Amino acid sequence: MNKILVLNGPNLNLLGTREPAVYGRDTLADVEKLCRDEGARQGVAIECRQSNHEGQLIDWIHEAGREFAAGSLLGVVFNAGAYTHTSIALHDAIRGAGVPVIELHISNVHAREPFRHHSYLSPAARGVMAGFGVAGYGLAIAGLVRISEGRA
Ligand code: CA2
C-alpha cells in the first residue's frame, strides 16, 4: 500500500484548545484520525507527525524525498504553521527533496493579517489548500492521490 505523510508544524499541537473561531474545535488527534479515515477511503496509508522545530520539519521533508524517490511515498500534506511566512529553509527543503507537497492552511490566510498573505512555501509546493477548516486535510489527501494517478 502506498503512503502519504501528513506534517504539522509549530503550535498545531494546540489545535482545539484556543482560537476556535479561527481553527475550529477539533484537536490534533481528531485531525490525525480524519486523515487516517480519508486514507482508508483512498486506499493509502497515512503517517502523521507534528513538530514545533524547523530543523526537525526539514529533516522529515528530506526523508520524504528519499521515500518518494524509492516509490514508497506519494507525497506530503504540510501545514507549516507560521514557518510558512518566514522559512526560506523550508522552501529550499521542499525544492531539494523533490517530493510533491500540498501546502495546507486551516484558515484562509489571505483573509487574515497581511503578514500571513506571503508564503515562502507556495512557489515550491505542488498545490495549496486554504480556508476549508480541518476538512482541508482530507481534501488535500484526496488531491494528492489524484496527482499521483495523473488525474490533477
Ligand atoms: O491556518 C493555518 O492552518 C495556519 O497555518 C495556522 C498557523 C498560522 O500561523 C498560519 O498563518 C495559518 C498557526 C497554527 C497555530 O494554531 C493554533 C491553534 C490553536 C491555538 C493556538 C494556535
Backbone and ligand atoms as CSV (ligand in chain L), in Angstrom:
chain,resi,resn,atom,element,x,y,z
A,1,MET,N,N,0.855,-1.210,0.000
A,1,MET,CA,C,0.000,0.000,0.000
A,1,MET,C,C,0.882,1.248,0.000
A,2,ASN,N,N,0.504,2.262,-0.774
A,2,ASN,CA,C,1.276,3.490,-0.813
A,2,ASN,C,C,0.951,4.385,0.382
A,3,LYS,N,N,1.748,5.422,0.557
A,3,LYS,CA,C,1.667,6.188,1.810
A,3,LYS,C,C,1.700,7.687,1.538
A,4,ILE,N,N,1.014,8.443,2.410
A,4,ILE,CA,C,1.084,9.908,2.417
A,4,ILE,C,C,1.518,10.341,3.812
A,5,LEU,N,N,2.441,11.304,3.849
A,5,LEU,CA,C,2.887,11.865,5.130
A,5,LEU,C,C,2.122,13.164,5.398
A,6,VAL,N,N,1.518,13.266,6.575
A,6,VAL,CA,C,0.826,14.498,6.990
A,6,VAL,C,C,1.687,15.160,8.062
A,7,LEU,N,N,2.231,16.313,7.703
A,7,LEU,CA,C,3.144,17.022,8.610
A,7,LEU,C,C,2.470,18.282,9.152
A,8,ASN,N,N,2.513,18.454,10.447
A,8,ASN,CA,C,2.024,19.683,11.079
A,8,ASN,C,C,3.158,20.361,11.820
A,9,GLY,N,N,3.236,21.679,11.652
A,9,GLY,CA,C,4.322,22.455,12.226
A,9,GLY,C,C,3.953,23.130,13.533
A,10,PRO,N,N,4.623,24.250,13.812
A,10,PRO,CA,C,4.585,24.858,15.142
A,10,PRO,C,C,3.192,25.276,15.602
A,11,ASN,N,N,2.925,24.942,16.840
A,11,ASN,CA,C,1.716,25.324,17.578
A,11,ASN,C,C,0.466,24.545,17.174
A,12,LEU,N,N,0.579,23.694,16.166
A,12,LEU,CA,C,-0.620,22.948,15.759
A,12,LEU,C,C,-0.980,21.862,16.773
A,13,ASN,N,N,-0.065,21.567,17.678
A,13,ASN,CA,C,-0.408,20.690,18.813
A,13,ASN,C,C,-1.426,21.366,19.739
A,14,LEU,N,N,-1.630,22.684,19.565
A,14,LEU,CA,C,-2.595,23.415,20.406
A,14,LEU,C,C,-4.005,23.419,19.815
A,15,LEU,N,N,-4.159,22.837,18.645
A,15,LEU,CA,C,-5.490,22.830,17.999
A,15,LEU,C,C,-6.567,22.352,18.971
A,16,GLY,N,N,-7.700,23.038,18.928
A,16,GLY,CA,C,-8.832,22.632,19.762
A,16,GLY,C,C,-8.795,23.181,21.171
A,17,THR,N,N,-7.679,23.796,21.544
A,17,THR,CA,C,-7.567,24.308,22.914
A,17,THR,C,C,-7.831,25.810,22.990
A,18,ARG,N,N,-7.534,26.542,21.891
A,18,ARG,CA,C,-7.733,28.002,21.830
A,18,ARG,C,C,-8.109,28.408,20.417
A,19,GLU,N,N,-8.584,29.636,20.284
A,19,GLU,CA,C,-8.929,30.226,18.976
A,19,GLU,C,C,-9.885,29.348,18.148
A,20,PRO,N,N,-10.984,28.857,18.756
A,20,PRO,CA,C,-11.906,28.004,17.975
A,20,PRO,C,C,-12.556,28.745,16.810
A,21,ALA,N,N,-12.690,30.073,16.918
A,21,ALA,CA,C,-13.320,30.832,15.828
A,21,ALA,C,C,-12.462,30.778,14.568
A,22,VAL,N,N,-11.156,30.642,14.743
A,22,VAL,CA,C,-10.252,30.613,13.581
A,22,VAL,C,C,-9.971,29.178,13.129
A,23,TYR,N,N,-9.697,28.289,14.114
A,23,TYR,CA,C,-9.199,26.951,13.765
A,23,TYR,C,C,-10.180,25.821,14.076
A,24,GLY,N,N,-11.359,26.149,14.647
A,24,GLY,CA,C,-12.339,25.120,14.976
A,24,GLY,C,C,-12.053,24.460,16.315
A,25,ARG,N,N,-12.841,23.439,16.610
A,25,ARG,CA,C,-12.759,22.794,17.936
A,25,ARG,C,C,-12.057,21.448,17.906
A,26,ASP,N,N,-11.729,20.964,16.721
A,26,ASP,CA,C,-11.062,19.656,16.638
A,26,ASP,C,C,-9.633,19.751,17.167
A,27,THR,N,N,-9.212,18.702,17.849
A,27,THR,CA,C,-7.833,18.627,18.332
A,27,THR,C,C,-6.947,18.047,17.231
A,28,LEU,N,N,-5.629,18.087,17.472
A,28,LEU,CA,C,-4.708,17.482,16.501
A,28,LEU,C,C,-4.993,15.983,16.374
A,29,ALA,N,N,-5.335,15.340,17.481
A,29,ALA,CA,C,-5.661,13.900,17.420
A,29,ALA,C,C,-6.882,13.674,16.538
A,30,ASP,N,N,-7.891,14.571,16.639
A,30,ASP,CA,C,-9.076,14.458,15.764
A,30,ASP,C,C,-8.674,14.608,14.294
A,31,VAL,N,N,-7.806,15.579,14.026
A,31,VAL,CA,C,-7.354,15.822,12.645
A,31,VAL,C,C,-6.615,14.597,12.110
A,32,GLU,N,N,-5.770,14.016,12.954
A,32,GLU,CA,C,-4.994,12.855,12.504
A,32,GLU,C,C,-5.919,11.667,12.217
A,33,LYS,N,N,-6.991,11.533,13.011
A,33,LYS,CA,C,-7.968,10.456,12.750
A,33,LYS,C,C,-8.690,10.727,11.423
A,34,LEU,N,N,-9.082,11.995,11.222
A,34,LEU,CA,C,-9.730,12.384,9.945
A,34,LEU,C,C,-8.831,11.986,8.760
A,35,CYS,N,N,-7.536,12.227,8.908
A,35,CYS,CA,C,-6.586,11.908,7.829
A,35,CYS,C,C,-6.510,10.405,7.602
A,36,ARG,N,N,-6.424,9.643,8.693
A,36,ARG,CA,C,-6.345,8.175,8.543
A,36,ARG,C,C,-7.629,7.641,7.904
A,37,ASP,N,N,-8.790,8.211,8.299
A,37,ASP,CA,C,-10.072,7.767,7.716
A,37,ASP,C,C,-10.109,8.051,6.214
A,38,GLU,N,N,-9.646,9.253,5.808
A,38,GLU,CA,C,-9.625,9.571,4.371
A,38,GLU,C,C,-8.633,8.659,3.641
A,39,GLY,N,N,-7.489,8.407,4.298
A,39,GLY,CA,C,-6.516,7.483,3.708
A,39,GLY,C,C,-7.137,6.115,3.461
A,40,ALA,N,N,-7.908,5.629,4.431
A,40,ALA,CA,C,-8.550,4.312,4.274
A,40,ALA,C,C,-9.509,4.338,3.086
A,41,ARG,N,N,-10.261,5.449,2.941
A,41,ARG,CA,C,-11.180,5.564,1.784
A,41,ARG,C,C,-10.411,5.575,0.464
A,42,GLN,N,N,-9.239,6.208,0.489
A,42,GLN,CA,C,-8.452,6.357,-0.749
A,42,GLN,C,C,-7.523,5.168,-1.006
A,43,GLY,N,N,-7.412,4.269,-0.011
A,43,GLY,CA,C,-6.519,3.115,-0.167
A,43,GLY,C,C,-5.055,3.443,0.010
A,44,VAL,N,N,-4.759,4.476,0.825
A,44,VAL,CA,C,-3.356,4.813,1.118
A,44,VAL,C,C,-3.139,4.857,2.634
A,45,ALA,N,N,-1.960,4.469,3.051
A,45,ALA,CA,C,-1.594,4.570,4.470
A,45,ALA,C,C,-1.257,6.033,4.785
A,46,ILE,N,N,-1.572,6.458,5.996
A,46,ILE,CA,C,-1.309,7.842,6.402
A,46,ILE,C,C,-0.379,7.818,7.609
A,47,GLU,N,N,0.712,8.577,7.500
A,47,GLU,CA,C,1.604,8.740,8.647
A,47,GLU,C,C,1.536,10.199,9.079
A,48,CYS,N,N,1.272,10.447,10.358
A,48,CYS,CA,C,1.122,11.822,10.867
A,48,CYS,C,C,2.258,12.167,11.823
A,49,ARG,N,N,2.826,13.360,11.629
A,49,ARG,CA,C,3.873,13.838,12.546
A,49,ARG,C,C,3.660,15.319,12.803
A,50,GLN,N,N,4.049,15.771,13.992
A,50,GLN,CA,C,3.974,17.205,14.337
A,50,GLN,C,C,5.247,17.599,15.051
A,51,SER,N,N,5.778,18.769,14.681
A,51,SER,CA,C,6.924,19.295,15.424
A,51,SER,C,C,6.847,20.814,15.511
A,52,ASN,N,N,7.372,21.337,16.597
A,52,ASN,CA,C,7.479,22.789,16.764
A,52,ASN,C,C,8.839,23.306,16.291
A,53,HIS,N,N,9.662,22.414,15.708
A,53,HIS,CA,C,11.054,22.761,15.401
A,53,HIS,C,C,11.324,22.712,13.895
A,54,GLU,N,N,11.819,23.824,13.367
A,54,GLU,CA,C,12.041,23.963,11.923
A,54,GLU,C,C,12.989,22.878,11.393
A,55,GLY,N,N,14.097,22.646,12.109
A,55,GLY,CA,C,15.087,21.659,11.646
A,55,GLY,C,C,14.490,20.260,11.567
A,56,GLN,N,N,13.647,19.929,12.531
A,56,GLN,CA,C,13.002,18.607,12.510
A,56,GLN,C,C,12.105,18.478,11.276
A,57,LEU,N,N,11.358,19.551,10.975
A,57,LEU,CA,C,10.475,19.526,9.801
A,57,LEU,C,C,11.299,19.380,8.523
A,58,ILE,N,N,12.445,20.057,8.470
A,58,ILE,CA,C,13.345,19.950,7.311
A,58,ILE,C,C,13.831,18.506,7.157
A,59,ASP,N,N,14.262,17.903,8.274
A,59,ASP,CA,C,14.736,16.514,8.212
A,59,ASP,C,C,13.636,15.586,7.706
A,60,TRP,N,N,12.393,15.814,8.133
A,60,TRP,CA,C,11.286,14.945,7.692
A,60,TRP,C,C,10.977,15.146,6.206
A,61,ILE,N,N,11.112,16.390,5.709
A,61,ILE,CA,C,10.904,16.630,4.271
A,61,ILE,C,C,11.996,15.897,3.463
A,62,HIS,N,N,13.246,15.957,3.957
A,62,HIS,CA,C,14.327,15.229,3.267
A,62,HIS,C,C,14.027,13.736,3.231
A,63,GLU,N,N,13.597,13.197,4.379
A,63,GLU,CA,C,13.265,11.762,4.464
A,63,GLU,C,C,12.141,11.433,3.472
A,64,ALA,N,N,11.143,12.337,3.407
A,64,ALA,CA,C,10.025,12.125,2.472
A,64,ALA,C,C,10.540,12.107,1.029
A,65,GLY,N,N,11.512,12.957,0.724
A,65,GLY,CA,C,12.091,12.973,-0.617
A,65,GLY,C,C,12.730,11.631,-0.957
A,66,ARG,N,N,13.439,11.045,0.027
A,66,ARG,CA,C,14.076,9.736,-0.225
A,66,ARG,C,C,13.015,8.665,-0.429
A,67,GLU,N,N,11.946,8.708,0.375
A,67,GLU,CA,C,10.885,7.695,0.246
A,67,GLU,C,C,10.135,7.865,-1.077
A,68,PHE,N,N,9.940,9.132,-1.509
A,68,PHE,CA,C,9.281,9.382,-2.801
A,68,PHE,C,C,10.137,8.806,-3.935
A,69,ALA,N,N,11.447,9.066,-3.834
A,69,ALA,CA,C,12.356,8.566,-4.881
A,69,ALA,C,C,12.353,7.040,-4.919
A,70,ALA,N,N,12.173,6.428,-3.744
A,70,ALA,CA,C,12.158,4.954,-3.667
A,70,ALA,C,C,10.803,4.374,-4.079
A,71,GLY,N,N,9.812,5.253,-4.264
A,71,GLY,CA,C,8.500,4.789,-4.713
A,71,GLY,C,C,7.574,4.345,-3.595
A,72,SER,N,N,7.924,4.653,-2.341
A,72,SER,CA,C,7.082,4.197,-1.227
A,72,SER,C,C,6.244,5.321,-0.607
A,73,LEU,N,N,6.317,6.530,-1.185
A,73,LEU,CA,C,5.550,7.667,-0.656
A,73,LEU,C,C,4.967,8.455,-1.829
A,74,LEU,N,N,3.672,8.818,-1.710
A,74,LEU,CA,C,3.033,9.604,-2.789
A,74,LEU,C,C,3.342,11.084,-2.653
A,75,GLY,N,N,3.477,11.547,-1.398
A,75,GLY,CA,C,3.720,12.965,-1.181
A,75,GLY,C,C,3.400,13.362,0.245
A,76,VAL,N,N,3.405,14.685,0.455
A,76,VAL,CA,C,3.278,15.229,1.806
A,76,VAL,C,C,2.174,16.282,1.836
A,77,VAL,N,N,1.301,16.206,2.829
A,77,VAL,CA,C,0.368,17.292,3.147
A,77,VAL,C,C,0.998,18.036,4.317
A,78,PHE,N,N,1.270,19.336,4.113
A,78,PHE,CA,C,2.129,20.054,5.060
A,78,PHE,C,C,1.477,21.360,5.515
A,79,ASN,N,N,1.099,21.401,6.782
A,79,ASN,CA,C,0.723,22.673,7.409
A,79,ASN,C,C,1.934,23.141,8.211
A,80,ALA,N,N,2.680,24.056,7.630
A,80,ALA,CA,C,3.925,24.524,8.267
A,80,ALA,C,C,3.674,25.620,9.289
A,81,GLY,N,N,2.382,25.919,9.568
A,81,GLY,CA,C,2.076,26.964,10.548
A,81,GLY,C,C,2.757,28.266,10.162
A,82,ALA,N,N,3.234,28.995,11.154
A,82,ALA,CA,C,3.819,30.312,10.900
A,82,ALA,C,C,5.142,30.240,10.134
A,83,TYR,N,N,5.797,29.065,10.100
A,83,TYR,CA,C,7.015,28.943,9.285
A,83,TYR,C,C,6.725,29.187,7.806
A,84,THR,N,N,5.450,28.984,7.411
A,84,THR,CA,C,5.031,29.299,6.038
A,84,THR,C,C,5.488,30.692,5.634
A,85,HIS,N,N,5.358,31.626,6.581
A,85,HIS,CA,C,5.555,33.051,6.277
A,85,HIS,C,C,6.985,33.522,6.544
A,86,THR,N,N,7.842,32.613,7.018
A,86,THR,CA,C,9.197,33.034,7.422
A,86,THR,C,C,10.327,32.188,6.849
A,87,SER,N,N,10.026,30.956,6.405
A,87,SER,CA,C,11.115,29.982,6.264
A,87,SER,C,C,11.574,29.732,4.823
A,88,ILE,N,N,12.681,30.394,4.464
A,88,ILE,CA,C,13.341,30.075,3.194
A,88,ILE,C,C,13.934,28.665,3.289
A,89,ALA,N,N,14.324,28.264,4.498
A,89,ALA,CA,C,14.917,26.923,4.680
A,89,ALA,C,C,13.912,25.826,4.330
A,90,LEU,N,N,12.646,26.010,4.679
A,90,LEU,CA,C,11.634,25.001,4.321
A,90,LEU,C,C,11.345,25.036,2.815
A,91,HIS,N,N,11.355,26.224,2.231
A,91,HIS,CA,C,11.231,26.336,0.757
A,91,HIS,C,C,12.333,25.509,0.102
A,92,ASP,N,N,13.582,25.725,0.545
A,92,ASP,CA,C,14.723,25.015,-0.046
A,92,ASP,C,C,14.606,23.506,0.172
A,93,ALA,N,N,14.120,23.110,1.354
A,93,ALA,CA,C,13.986,21.672,1.653
A,93,ALA,C,C,12.991,21.020,0.696
A,94,ILE,N,N,11.862,21.691,0.454
A,94,ILE,CA,C,10.838,21.121,-0.443
A,94,ILE,C,C,11.395,21.014,-1.859
A,95,ARG,N,N,12.034,22.083,-2.321
A,95,ARG,CA,C,12.640,22.057,-3.666
A,95,ARG,C,C,13.714,20.976,-3.757
A,96,GLY,N,N,14.545,20.902,-2.715
A,96,GLY,CA,C,15.677,19.952,-2.724
A,96,GLY,C,C,15.216,18.514,-2.645
A,97,ALA,N,N,14.133,18.261,-1.902
A,97,ALA,CA,C,13.677,16.881,-1.710
A,97,ALA,C,C,12.964,16.359,-2.958
A,98,GLY,N,N,12.361,17.273,-3.714
A,98,GLY,CA,C,11.696,16.854,-4.952
A,98,GLY,C,C,10.449,16.026,-4.739
A,99,VAL,N,N,9.855,16.115,-3.574
A,99,VAL,CA,C,8.639,15.358,-3.270
A,99,VAL,C,C,7.432,16.291,-3.437
A,100,PRO,N,N,6.307,15.797,-4.017
A,100,PRO,CA,C,5.121,16.657,-4.114
A,100,PRO,C,C,4.588,17.018,-2.730
A,101,VAL,N,N,4.469,18.309,-2.497
A,101,VAL,CA,C,3.979,18.805,-1.208
A,101,VAL,C,C,2.720,19.631,-1.450
A,102,ILE,N,N,1.681,19.339,-0.697
A,102,ILE,CA,C,0.500,20.194,-0.688
A,102,ILE,C,C,0.597,21.075,0.550
A,103,GLU,N,N,0.763,22.370,0.315
A,103,GLU,CA,C,0.764,23.344,1.415
A,103,GLU,C,C,-0.678,23.493,1.903
A,104,LEU,N,N,-0.865,23.382,3.198
A,104,LEU,CA,C,-2.231,23.422,3.728
A,104,LEU,C,C,-2.350,24.439,4.856
A,105,HIS,N,N,-3.459,25.181,4.834
A,105,HIS,CA,C,-3.819,26.059,5.951
A,105,HIS,C,C,-5.275,25.828,6.305
A,106,ILE,N,N,-5.528,25.706,7.581
A,106,ILE,CA,C,-6.904,25.512,8.062
A,106,ILE,C,C,-7.728,26.760,7.755
A,107,SER,N,N,-7.132,27.906,8.035
A,107,SER,CA,C,-7.812,29.186,7.815
A,107,SER,C,C,-7.489,29.707,6.413
A,108,ASN,N,N,-8.289,30.684,5.957
A,108,ASN,CA,C,-7.964,31.374,4.703
A,108,ASN,C,C,-6.972,32.480,5.037
A,109,VAL,N,N,-5.700,32.166,4.889
A,109,VAL,CA,C,-4.644,33.101,5.295
A,109,VAL,C,C,-4.742,34.437,4.546
A,110,HIS,N,N,-5.339,34.423,3.353
A,110,HIS,CA,C,-5.433,35.660,2.548
A,110,HIS,C,C,-6.506,36.608,3.055
A,111,ALA,N,N,-7.381,36.097,3.918
A,111,ALA,CA,C,-8.417,36.955,4.501
A,111,ALA,C,C,-8.020,37.405,5.909
A,112,ARG,N,N,-6.767,37.142,6.287
A,112,ARG,CA,C,-6.312,37.482,7.644
A,112,ARG,C,C,-5.274,38.614,7.592
A,113,GLU,N,N,-4.434,38.699,8.600
A,113,GLU,CA,C,-3.469,39.798,8.687
A,113,GLU,C,C,-2.534,39.770,7.466
A,114,PRO,N,N,-2.090,40.947,7.010
A,114,PRO,CA,C,-1.190,40.997,5.844
A,114,PRO,C,C,0.060,40.119,5.995
A,115,PHE,N,N,0.592,39.971,7.213
A,115,PHE,CA,C,1.814,39.162,7.346
A,115,PHE,C,C,1.572,37.686,7.050
A,116,ARG,N,N,0.295,37.264,6.959
A,116,ARG,CA,C,0.003,35.864,6.593
A,116,ARG,C,C,-0.235,35.703,5.085
A,117,HIS,N,N,-0.172,36.799,4.332
A,117,HIS,CA,C,-0.508,36.704,2.908
A,117,HIS,C,C,0.639,36.146,2.072
A,118,HIS,N,N,1.876,36.301,2.570
A,118,HIS,CA,C,3.008,35.777,1.812
A,118,HIS,C,C,3.414,34.399,2.320
A,119,SER,N,N,3.627,33.490,1.364
A,119,SER,CA,C,4.116,32.152,1.705
A,119,SER,C,C,5.421,31.887,0.976
A,120,TYR,N,N,6.454,31.507,1.736
A,120,TYR,CA,C,7.701,31.053,1.113
A,120,TYR,C,C,7.547,29.659,0.523
A,121,LEU,N,N,6.500,28.936,0.947
A,121,LEU,CA,C,6.375,27.544,0.511
A,121,LEU,C,C,5.635,27.407,-0.819
A,122,SER,N,N,4.684,28.326,-1.082
A,122,SER,CA,C,3.826,28.154,-2.263
A,122,SER,C,C,4.591,27.956,-3.577
A,123,PRO,N,N,5.682,28.706,-3.822
A,123,PRO,CA,C,6.373,28.507,-5.106
A,123,PRO,C,C,7.005,27.120,-5.238
A,124,ALA,N,N,7.233,26.449,-4.096
A,124,ALA,CA,C,7.855,25.115,-4.136
A,124,ALA,C,C,6.814,24.001,-4.012
A,125,ALA,N,N,5.570,24.387,-3.702
A,125,ALA,CA,C,4.526,23.378,-3.444
A,125,ALA,C,C,3.883,22.919,-4.747
A,126,ARG,N,N,3.375,21.689,-4.757
A,126,ARG,CA,C,2.631,21.172,-5.927
A,126,ARG,C,C,1.215,21.732,-5.939
A,127,GLY,N,N,0.673,22.014,-4.739
A,127,GLY,CA,C,-0.665,22.580,-4.632
A,127,GLY,C,C,-0.832,23.274,-3.296
A,128,VAL,N,N,-1.882,24.081,-3.203
A,128,VAL,CA,C,-2.141,24.848,-1.972
A,128,VAL,C,C,-3.614,24.699,-1.602
A,129,MET,N,N,-3.864,24.447,-0.318
A,129,MET,CA,C,-5.232,24.306,0.201
A,129,MET,C,C,-5.364,25.261,1.384
A,130,ALA,N,N,-6.361,26.123,1.362
A,130,ALA,CA,C,-6.530,27.052,2.483
A,130,ALA,C,C,-7.990,27.411,2.663
A,131,GLY,N,N,-8.411,27.496,3.919
A,131,GLY,CA,C,-9.722,28.051,4.221
A,131,GLY,C,C,-10.856,27.049,4.294
A,132,PHE,N,N,-10.554,25.768,4.261
A,132,PHE,CA,C,-11.594,24.744,4.341
A,132,PHE,C,C,-11.712,24.146,5.736
A,133,GLY,N,N,-11.128,24.834,6.732
A,133,GLY,CA,C,-11.117,24.255,8.062
A,133,GLY,C,C,-10.305,22.969,8.056
A,134,VAL,N,N,-10.514,22.124,9.083
A,134,VAL,CA,C,-9.714,20.890,9.133
A,134,VAL,C,C,-10.134,19.906,8.036
A,135,ALA,N,N,-11.316,20.117,7.422
A,135,ALA,CA,C,-11.736,19.265,6.295
A,135,ALA,C,C,-10.719,19.339,5.156
A,136,GLY,N,N,-9.961,20.443,5.105
A,136,GLY,CA,C,-8.952,20.602,4.062
A,136,GLY,C,C,-7.914,19.482,4.065
A,137,TYR,N,N,-7.657,18.896,5.235
A,137,TYR,CA,C,-6.665,17.799,5.284
A,137,TYR,C,C,-7.154,16.619,4.435
A,138,GLY,N,N,-8.443,16.269,4.587
A,138,GLY,CA,C,-8.996,15.164,3.796
A,138,GLY,C,C,-9.001,15.502,2.316
A,139,LEU,N,N,-9.365,16.754,1.990
A,139,LEU,CA,C,-9.398,17.176,0.587
A,139,LEU,C,C,-7.995,17.130,-0.028
A,140,ALA,N,N,-6.996,17.531,0.777
A,140,ALA,CA,C,-5.611,17.536,0.277
A,140,ALA,C,C,-5.116,16.108,0.054
A,141,ILE,N,N,-5.488,15.189,0.940
A,141,ILE,CA,C,-5.100,13.775,0.757
A,141,ILE,C,C,-5.718,13.243,-0.541
A,142,ALA,N,N,-7.010,13.524,-0.741
A,142,ALA,CA,C,-7.679,13.067,-1.973
A,142,ALA,C,C,-7.014,13.694,-3.198
A,143,GLY,N,N,-6.635,14.969,-3.089
A,143,GLY,CA,C,-5.982,15.659,-4.203
A,143,GLY,C,C,-4.618,15.073,-4.521
A,144,LEU,N,N,-3.874,14.731,-3.481
A,144,LEU,CA,C,-2.542,14.142,-3.682
A,144,LEU,C,C,-2.651,12.773,-4.353
A,145,VAL,N,N,-3.684,12.016,-3.984
A,145,VAL,CA,C,-3.901,10.722,-4.649
A,145,VAL,C,C,-4.183,10.954,-6.139
A,146,ARG,N,N,-5.038,11.936,-6.433
A,146,ARG,CA,C,-5.336,12.255,-7.847
A,146,ARG,C,C,-4.056,12.653,-8.588
A,147,ILE,N,N,-3.239,13.500,-7.956
A,147,ILE,CA,C,-1.981,13.934,-8.580
A,147,ILE,C,C,-1.110,12.719,-8.884
A,148,SER,N,N,-1.025,11.797,-7.898
A,148,SER,CA,C,-0.145,10.625,-8.078
A,148,SER,C,C,-0.644,9.727,-9.205
A,149,GLU,N,N,-1.954,9.819,-9.510
A,149,GLU,CA,C,-2.525,8.997,-10.585
A,149,GLU,C,C,-2.565,9.749,-11.905
A,150,GLY,N,N,-2.010,10.980,-11.899
A,150,GLY,CA,C,-2.019,11.794,-13.121
A,150,GLY,C,C,-3.388,12.345,-13.447
A,151,ARG,N,N,-4.236,12.482,-12.416
A,151,ARG,CA,C,-5.599,12.986,-12.647
A,151,ARG,C,C,-5.782,14.396,-12.116
A,152,ALA,N,N,-4.720,15.108,-11.865
A,152,ALA,CA,C,-4.819,16.504,-11.413
A,152,ALA,C,C,-3.556,17.244,-11.804
L,1,CA2,O1,O,-4.465,28.377,9.048
L,1,CA2,C1,C,-3.495,27.645,9.307
L,1,CA2,O2,O,-3.558,26.417,9.306
L,1,CA2,C2,C,-2.146,28.261,9.714
L,1,CA2,O3,O,-1.118,27.541,9.055
L,1,CA2,C3,C,-2.046,28.114,11.217
L,1,CA2,C4,C,-0.832,28.796,11.830
L,1,CA2,C5,C,-0.730,30.241,11.337
L,1,CA2,O4,O,0.471,30.823,11.815
L,1,CA2,C6,C,-0.765,30.342,9.829
L,1,CA2,O5,O,-0.718,31.709,9.450
L,1,CA2,C7,C,-2.048,29.725,9.295
L,1,CA2,C8,C,-0.940,28.825,13.362
L,1,CA2,C9,C,-1.116,27.496,13.983
L,1,CA2,C10,C,-1.358,27.687,15.449
L,1,CA2,O6,O,-2.530,27.000,15.793
L,1,CA2,C11,C,-3.118,27.275,16.990
L,1,CA2,C12,C,-4.260,26.568,17.264
L,1,CA2,C13,C,-4.930,26.780,18.430
L,1,CA2,C14,C,-4.463,27.716,19.337
L,1,CA2,C15,C,-3.328,28.436,19.052
L,1,CA2,C16,C,-2.638,28.203,17.882
